[in-house]
């Protein structure tokens, strides 16, 4: 974890941001007390729209998937 005085941070801002993007926490100090913490946010996953037929061959359904179940036969009568 880097600890940098605010006066220095203004001169090194791009480097500090780069360090935060690489997963390092950076504390900015004022009067030797931490006042700001720079850290990277988790990147959001890019979601692409689904394409028709993209799962073709990945899904299997039994021929009798909609047949009544024996356990519920009494409720069906």
PyMOL commands that set and color helices and strands:
alter all, ss='L'
color gray80, all
select helices_A, chain A and resi 6-9+13-21+70-76
alter helices_A, ss='H'
color red, helices_A
select strands_A, chain A and resi 2-5+26-30+33-38
alter strands_A, ss='S'
color yellow, strands_A
deselect
rebuild
show_as cartoon
